[in-house]
Amino acid sequence: MKLLLGIPVLLAFTFFNLPKEETLKEKESTLPRVEESVKIYKEEKITDTYSIQEEVNISEDEPQLIVEVPPEINITRDNPYTIKVEIKKSDAGNACNFFWSENGKSIGIGERLETTFPKGVHKINLTIMNGDNILKKIVTIKAWDYKKVQSKEFDKDTDEFNLMGETIYDHKNRQIKRRSSFATYSKVFNELDQVVEYKTEYHYFPEDSYIRYYSYDESGKELTVTRVKLDETPIFFQEFTYDEEGKFISSRSGIDRESAEEDIREDTIADREIIYYEDNISSQYPEVENNDKIIYNEDKQITYEEHDYGYVKEMNSYEYNQEHNLSKSIRKSEYSDKTIIRTSLFNEKRETIAFNFIEQKDEEVICNYSQQLTYNKKGQKATQNVEVLDGDCSQEYVETAYQEFKYNENGKIKNIISSENNLSKEKITLFKIVTFFSNTLEEE
């Protein structure tokens, strides 16, 4: 039998069924009770605590009801969020009933709770009933203003992770700030989720930093774009006009609004584009004699191709499996001073499973390395084993290493783990993605 502590009704029932010679105080001293004071939030010197009361099974038998629910969850504020209960063990003859509450007020019924949480800390009480089994859980929700995603790369010389970039999302999951080693980009949105300000701040050339301002008409079409330096010195201005149906009519541009002149009309856009691209293509590449050679198989697939571009001659050969999918390719590039050969093997899913690179000058090998790859069920690269076979491959940024790739729920790489080979127990995380929540846009 299980006793649930902290329930006045049960204590009252126990009191009226006590023998006269046994006092309530003596009985209470025998009740199992677990209490722990836990700090759940600290910001602006405000600290709060709560007391956890866990159900204790006084029987030596295993508990009949076991469920799992995250004890603490961090999210951005005012966004719909779903908390799901996972049942590990229950009385199969009885259905489970779930009751969610906060500060004594019911906020949901059922195995899933989907609701929004304003900024701050929320202590959610969950009661699960399964026949005669009753279980209580506490879930702490911390709702923040911003979510920050940082990419970090390991520096073998300093044995530390260096911040490579950071992206900040607001509570509407809009990207409002992005930092890289080159620049910081910031966005400001209006109530219609339209970008009204976009700031670019260059780290190494701050004098080139600028801000773009946008305005829109009632239908959401872009009216003006204003580009200024950080001190508001005008750089560029453009204004667009539309007809009653919202079709583009014309635009005018200049350094600022006062100097802007008409530069594009609807009836000249096509002509401008055609002239622009024709001029670009004809002037960018000189005419060369076409000495291409291409051989096809009976399935009209290329088995050999040869292209002479003057500065390099490309000679590529291809092999196919019984399903007519590419199984092997050899790409040979001949320059005046060196030759490069790239050989690739493919599996039935057309994924590269092996690669070999050879760069040589005359008969001397400059760099030769091989690469083997595996993939997970989603087709994402799972492992990569690189081995330098000959020469110095530092110019190709290649070194002998075995790497494992881990992904987040969105399919993006969250970390890369490296070791000398796949049997080595000494592993180093070369790259990782760190996600955390904050109420400030400043670097942390």
C-alpha positions as CSV (number, residue, x, y, z in Angstrom):
1,M,0.0,0.0,0.0
2,K,1.2,3.5,-0.8
3,L,0.8,6.5,1.4
4,L,0.7,10.0,-0.2
5,L,2.1,12.6,2.1
6,G,0.9,16.1,2.4
7,I,-2.8,15.3,1.8
8,P,-4.9,16.5,4.6
9,V,-7.9,14.2,3.9
10,L,-5.7,11.1,4.3
11,L,-4.3,12.4,7.6
12,A,-7.8,13.2,8.9
13,F,-8.9,9.7,8.0
14,T,-5.9,8.3,9.8
15,F,-6.6,10.4,12.9
16,F,-10.1,9.1,13.4
17,N,-9.0,5.5,13.1
18,L,-6.2,5.7,15.6
19,P,-6.4,3.6,18.8
20,K,-7.0,5.9,21.8
21,E,-3.6,5.2,23.4
22,E,-1.8,6.3,20.2
23,T,-1.5,10.0,19.5
24,L,-1.5,11.7,16.2
25,K,2.0,13.0,16.8
26,E,3.3,9.5,17.3
27,K,1.6,8.3,14.2
28,E,2.9,11.1,12.0
29,S,6.5,10.3,13.1
30,T,6.2,6.9,11.4
31,L,5.1,8.3,8.0
32,P,7.8,8.3,5.3
33,R,8.6,11.8,4.1
34,V,11.2,13.2,1.7
35,E,11.8,16.9,1.6
36,E,14.5,18.8,-0.3
37,S,14.9,22.5,-0.8
38,V,15.9,23.3,-4.3
39,K,16.8,26.7,-5.9
40,I,14.9,27.1,-9.1
41,Y,15.5,30.6,-10.3
42,K,17.9,33.5,-9.8
43,E,17.8,36.8,-11.7
44,E,18.2,40.4,-10.6
45,K,19.1,39.1,-7.1
46,I,15.7,37.4,-6.7
47,T,15.9,33.9,-5.4
48,D,13.1,31.5,-4.8
49,T,12.9,28.0,-3.5
50,Y,10.3,25.3,-3.3
51,S,9.9,22.0,-1.3
52,I,9.6,18.7,-3.2
53,Q,7.4,16.1,-1.6
54,E,7.9,12.7,-3.2
55,E,5.6,9.7,-2.9
56,V,7.3,7.0,-0.9
57,N,6.2,3.3,-1.3
58,I,6.1,1.8,2.2
59,S,5.7,-1.7,0.7
60,E,8.7,-3.8,-0.2
61,D,7.0,-4.6,-3.5
62,E,7.9,-2.8,-6.6
63,P,5.8,0.4,-7.4
64,Q,2.9,-0.4,-9.7
65,L,3.0,3.1,-11.4
66,I,6.2,4.4,-13.0
67,V,6.2,7.4,-15.3
68,E,8.9,9.8,-16.7
69,V,8.5,13.5,-17.1
70,P,11.3,16.1,-17.4
71,P,11.9,17.7,-14.0
72,E,13.0,21.0,-15.5
73,I,12.4,22.6,-18.9
74,N,13.8,25.8,-20.4
75,I,11.8,27.5,-23.1
76,T,11.2,31.0,-24.6
77,R,8.2,32.8,-23.2
78,D,4.7,33.1,-24.6
79,N,5.1,30.2,-27.0
80,P,2.9,27.1,-27.2
81,Y,4.8,24.3,-25.5
82,T,3.8,20.6,-25.1
83,I,4.9,18.5,-22.0
84,K,4.4,14.8,-22.6
85,V,4.3,12.1,-19.9
86,E,6.0,8.7,-20.7
87,I,4.4,5.7,-18.9
88,K,7.0,3.1,-18.0
89,K,4.8,0.9,-15.9
90,S,1.1,0.9,-14.9
91,D,-1.9,-1.2,-13.9
92,A,-2.9,-2.5,-17.4
93,G,-6.5,-3.0,-16.2
94,N,-7.0,0.7,-15.4
95,A,-6.6,3.8,-17.5
96,C,-4.2,6.5,-16.4
97,N,-5.7,9.9,-15.7
98,F,-3.5,13.0,-15.7
99,F,-4.2,16.3,-13.9
100,W,-2.0,19.4,-14.3
101,S,-2.2,22.5,-12.1
102,E,-0.2,25.6,-11.2
103,N,-0.6,27.5,-7.9
104,G,-3.7,25.4,-7.1
105,K,-5.4,26.2,-10.4
106,S,-6.1,23.5,-13.0
107,I,-4.4,24.1,-16.3
108,G,-4.9,20.8,-18.1
109,I,-6.1,17.2,-18.2
110,G,-4.5,14.4,-20.2
111,E,-1.2,12.8,-21.0
112,R,-0.1,15.9,-22.8
113,L,-0.1,19.5,-21.6
114,E,0.0,22.2,-24.3
115,T,0.0,25.7,-23.1
116,T,2.0,29.0,-23.1
117,F,4.1,30.3,-20.2
118,P,4.9,33.9,-19.5
119,K,8.4,35.0,-18.6
120,G,9.5,33.6,-15.3
121,V,9.6,30.3,-13.4
122,H,6.5,28.1,-13.2
123,K,6.1,25.1,-10.8
124,I,3.7,22.7,-12.5
125,N,2.1,20.0,-10.4
126,L,1.1,16.7,-12.1
127,T,-1.1,14.1,-10.5
128,I,-1.4,10.7,-12.2
129,M,-4.1,8.2,-11.1
130,N,-4.0,4.6,-12.2
131,G,-6.6,2.5,-10.4
132,D,-5.5,2.6,-6.7
133,N,-2.2,4.0,-7.7
134,I,-1.6,7.7,-7.3
135,L,1.7,9.5,-8.2
136,K,2.6,13.1,-7.9
137,K,5.3,14.9,-10.0
138,I,6.6,18.5,-10.2
139,V,7.8,20.0,-13.4
140,T,9.7,23.3,-13.3
141,I,9.3,25.5,-16.4
142,K,11.7,28.4,-16.9
143,A,10.5,30.8,-19.6
144,W,13.0,33.2,-21.0
145,D,13.2,36.1,-23.5
146,Y,15.8,34.6,-25.8
147,K,17.3,31.4,-27.0
148,K,21.0,31.4,-27.9
149,V,22.7,28.9,-30.2
150,Q,26.5,29.0,-30.1
151,S,29.0,27.1,-32.3
152,K,32.3,26.4,-30.7
153,E,35.5,24.9,-32.2
154,F,38.2,23.2,-30.2
155,D,41.7,24.7,-30.3
156,K,44.3,21.9,-29.9
157,D,47.0,24.5,-29.0
158,T,45.2,26.0,-26.1
159,D,42.9,23.0,-25.2
160,E,40.0,25.4,-25.2
161,F,36.8,25.9,-27.2
162,N,36.7,29.1,-29.2
163,L,33.3,30.8,-30.0
164,M,32.9,30.7,-33.8
165,G,29.4,32.1,-34.0
166,E,26.2,32.8,-32.1
167,T,22.6,33.1,-33.3
168,I,19.9,34.6,-31.0
169,Y,16.2,34.0,-31.4
170,D,13.4,35.9,-29.7
171,H,10.3,34.4,-28.1
172,K,8.6,34.2,-31.5
173,N,11.6,32.1,-32.8
174,R,12.7,35.0,-35.1
175,Q,16.4,35.4,-35.7
176,I,17.2,38.8,-34.2
177,K,21.0,38.7,-33.9
178,R,23.8,36.7,-35.5
179,R,27.5,37.0,-34.6
180,S,30.3,35.6,-36.6
181,S,34.1,36.2,-36.7
182,F,33.5,38.7,-39.5
183,A,30.5,40.8,-38.4
184,T,27.4,41.1,-36.2
185,Y,24.0,41.3,-37.8
186,S,20.9,42.6,-36.0
187,K,17.2,42.7,-37.0
188,V,14.3,44.7,-35.6
189,F,10.7,43.6,-36.4
190,N,7.4,45.4,-36.3
191,E,4.1,44.0,-35.0
192,L,3.5,42.3,-38.4
193,D,6.8,40.4,-38.2
194,Q,8.3,42.6,-41.0
195,V,11.9,43.6,-40.8
196,V,12.1,47.4,-40.2
197,E,15.8,47.7,-39.3
198,Y,18.8,45.6,-40.3
199,K,22.2,46.5,-38.9
200,T,25.5,45.2,-40.1
201,E,28.5,45.8,-37.9
202,Y,31.9,44.8,-39.3
203,H,34.5,43.8,-36.7
204,Y,37.6,44.6,-38.7
205,F,36.3,47.5,-40.8
206,P,33.9,49.3,-38.5
207,E,33.9,52.4,-40.8
208,D,32.0,50.3,-43.4
209,S,29.2,49.3,-41.0
210,Y,25.7,50.4,-41.9
211,I,22.0,50.2,-41.1
212,R,19.1,49.5,-43.6
213,Y,15.6,50.8,-42.7
214,Y,12.5,49.5,-44.4
215,S,8.9,50.8,-44.7
216,Y,5.8,49.0,-46.1
217,D,2.4,49.9,-47.4
218,E,-0.9,48.6,-45.9
219,S,-0.7,45.5,-48.0
220,G,2.8,44.6,-46.8
221,K,4.7,45.6,-50.0
222,E,8.0,47.3,-49.6
223,L,7.8,51.1,-50.0
224,T,11.3,52.4,-49.1
225,V,14.8,51.2,-48.3
226,T,17.1,53.6,-46.6
227,R,20.8,52.8,-46.0
228,V,22.9,54.9,-43.7
229,K,26.1,54.7,-41.8
230,L,26.0,54.1,-38.0
231,D,26.1,57.9,-37.5
232,E,23.1,58.2,-39.8
233,T,25.1,59.6,-42.7
234,P,23.0,58.9,-45.9
235,I,24.4,56.2,-48.2
236,F,21.5,55.1,-50.4
237,F,17.7,55.6,-50.7
238,Q,15.2,53.8,-52.9
239,E,11.4,54.2,-53.1
240,F,8.9,51.9,-55.0
241,T,5.4,52.7,-56.4
242,Y,2.6,50.3,-57.2
243,D,-0.8,50.5,-58.9
244,E,-4.1,49.8,-57.2
245,E,-3.7,46.1,-57.8
246,G,-0.3,46.0,-56.1
247,K,1.7,45.6,-59.3
248,F,5.1,47.3,-59.5
249,I,5.1,50.6,-61.5
250,S,8.4,52.3,-60.9
251,S,11.2,53.2,-58.5
252,R,13.4,56.1,-57.8
253,S,16.8,56.1,-56.0
254,G,19.6,58.3,-54.8
255,I,21.8,59.1,-51.9
256,D,18.7,60.3,-49.9
257,R,15.0,61.0,-50.4
258,E,15.6,64.5,-51.7
259,S,18.1,63.6,-54.4
260,A,16.3,60.4,-55.5
261,E,15.4,60.2,-59.2
262,E,13.4,57.7,-61.2
263,D,15.7,54.8,-62.3
264,I,13.5,51.8,-63.0
265,R,10.1,51.4,-64.7
266,E,8.1,48.3,-65.2
267,D,8.3,48.4,-69.0
268,T,12.2,48.5,-68.9
269,I,13.0,45.8,-66.4
270,A,13.1,43.0,-68.9
271,D,15.4,44.9,-71.3
272,R,17.7,45.8,-68.4
273,E,18.0,42.2,-67.3
274,I,18.7,40.8,-70.8
275,I,21.4,43.4,-71.6
276,Y,23.0,43.0,-68.2
277,Y,23.4,39.2,-68.5
278,E,24.4,39.2,-72.1
279,D,27.1,41.7,-71.5
280,N,28.3,39.8,-68.4
281,I,28.6,36.4,-70.1
282,S,30.2,37.7,-73.3
283,S,32.9,39.7,-71.6
284,Q,33.8,37.4,-68.7
285,Y,35.0,34.4,-70.7
286,P,37.2,34.5,-73.8
287,E,36.4,32.2,-76.7
288,V,38.2,28.9,-76.7
289,E,38.2,26.0,-79.2
290,N,35.9,23.3,-78.2
291,N,37.8,20.0,-77.9
292,D,35.4,18.2,-75.6
293,K,35.1,14.4,-75.9
294,I,32.2,12.5,-74.3
295,I,31.5,8.7,-74.4
296,Y,28.1,7.2,-73.4
297,N,27.1,3.7,-72.6
298,E,24.0,1.9,-74.0
299,D,21.9,3.5,-71.3
300,K,23.0,7.0,-72.4
301,Q,25.1,7.5,-69.3
302,I,28.5,9.2,-69.5
303,T,31.3,6.8,-69.0
304,Y,34.1,9.1,-70.1
305,E,34.4,12.9,-70.6
306,E,37.4,15.1,-71.6
307,H,37.4,18.9,-71.4
308,D,40.4,21.1,-72.2
309,Y,40.0,24.6,-70.6
310,G,43.5,25.7,-71.6
311,Y,44.9,26.1,-68.1
312,V,43.7,22.6,-67.1
313,K,42.6,19.4,-68.9
314,E,39.9,17.4,-67.2
315,M,39.6,13.7,-67.8
316,N,36.8,11.9,-66.0
317,S,35.6,8.3,-66.1
318,Y,32.5,6.7,-64.5
319,E,31.2,3.2,-63.6
320,Y,27.7,2.1,-62.9
321,N,26.1,-0.8,-61.0
322,Q,23.4,-3.2,-62.1
323,E,20.7,-0.7,-61.0
324,H,22.4,1.8,-63.4
325,N,23.4,4.0,-60.5
326,L,26.9,5.6,-60.3
327,S,29.2,3.3,-58.3
328,K,32.7,4.8,-59.1
329,S,34.2,8.0,-60.5
330,I,37.8,8.9,-61.3
331,R,38.4,12.6,-62.0
332,K,41.8,13.5,-63.3
333,S,43.0,17.2,-63.6
334,E,46.2,17.9,-65.5
335,Y,47.8,21.3,-64.9
336,S,51.1,22.5,-66.4
337,D,53.0,21.8,-63.1
338,K,51.0,19.1,-61.4
339,T,48.3,16.3,-61.7
340,I,45.4,15.7,-59.3
341,I,43.4,12.5,-59.2
342,R,40.2,12.1,-57.2
343,T,38.6,8.7,-56.9
344,S,35.2,8.2,-55.3
345,L,33.1,5.0,-54.5
346,F,29.4,5.2,-54.0
347,N,26.8,2.9,-52.3
348,E,23.4,1.9,-53.6
349,K,22.0,5.2,-52.1
350,R,24.5,7.2,-54.1
351,E,26.3,8.2,-51.0
352,T,30.1,8.6,-51.1
353,I,31.6,5.8,-49.0
354,A,35.2,6.1,-50.0
355,F,37.4,8.8,-51.4
356,N,41.1,9.0,-52.5
357,F,43.1,12.1,-53.3
358,I,46.5,12.1,-55.0
359,E,48.4,15.2,-56.0
360,Q,51.7,14.7,-57.7
361,K,54.4,16.7,-59.6
362,D,56.1,14.6,-62.2
363,E,56.6,11.3,-60.3
364,E,56.8,12.9,-56.8
365,V,53.7,12.5,-54.6
366,I,52.9,15.8,-52.9
367,C,49.8,14.6,-51.0
368,N,47.9,11.3,-50.9
369,Y,45.1,10.7,-48.5
370,S,42.1,8.3,-48.2
371,Q,38.7,8.8,-46.6
372,Q,36.0,6.3,-45.6
373,L,32.5,7.4,-44.6
374,T,29.4,5.9,-43.0
375,Y,25.8,7.3,-42.7
376,N,23.0,7.0,-40.3
377,K,19.4,6.0,-41.2
378,K,18.5,9.6,-42.2
379,G,21.3,9.7,-44.7
380,Q,23.5,12.0,-42.6
381,K,27.2,11.5,-42.4
382,A,27.8,9.4,-39.2
383,T,31.6,8.8,-39.3
384,Q,34.6,9.9,-41.3
385,N,37.9,8.1,-41.2
386,V,40.8,10.1,-42.8
387,E,44.3,8.7,-43.3
388,V,47.2,10.5,-44.8
389,L,49.0,7.9,-46.9
390,D,51.9,9.9,-48.4
391,G,53.3,13.4,-48.6
392,D,52.2,16.6,-46.8
393,C,48.5,17.3,-46.9
394,S,48.4,20.4,-44.8
395,Q,47.7,22.5,-47.8
396,E,44.4,20.5,-48.2
397,Y,43.7,21.0,-44.5
398,V,43.8,17.2,-44.0
399,E,45.3,15.2,-41.2
400,T,44.8,11.6,-40.1
401,A,41.8,11.4,-37.8
402,Y,38.6,9.5,-37.1
403,Q,35.5,11.6,-36.6
404,E,31.9,11.0,-35.4
405,F,29.1,13.4,-36.2
406,K,26.1,14.0,-33.9
407,Y,23.0,15.9,-35.0
408,N,20.2,17.8,-33.3
409,E,16.4,17.3,-33.9
410,N,16.6,19.7,-36.8
411,G,19.2,17.7,-38.6
412,K,22.1,20.1,-38.0
413,I,25.4,19.0,-36.7
414,K,25.6,19.6,-32.9
415,N,29.1,18.2,-32.3
416,I,32.0,16.5,-34.0
417,I,34.1,14.0,-31.9
418,S,37.6,13.1,-33.1
419,S,40.2,10.5,-32.3
420,E,43.3,9.0,-33.9
421,N,41.3,6.0,-35.1
422,N,38.0,4.2,-34.5
423,L,39.5,2.0,-31.8
424,S,41.1,4.8,-29.8
425,K,39.5,5.5,-26.4
426,E,40.9,9.0,-26.3
427,K,38.4,11.1,-28.1
428,I,38.3,14.9,-28.5
429,T,35.2,17.0,-29.3
430,L,36.4,19.3,-32.2
431,F,33.1,21.1,-32.7
432,K,29.9,21.5,-30.7
433,I,26.7,23.4,-30.7
434,V,25.6,24.8,-27.3
435,T,22.0,26.0,-26.7
436,F,21.0,28.0,-23.7
437,F,18.4,30.6,-22.7
438,S,18.8,34.2,-21.5
439,N,17.1,37.4,-20.8
440,T,19.8,39.6,-22.3
441,L,21.1,40.1,-25.8
442,E,24.7,40.8,-24.6
443,E,27.5,38.2,-24.9
444,E,27.7,35.7,-22.0
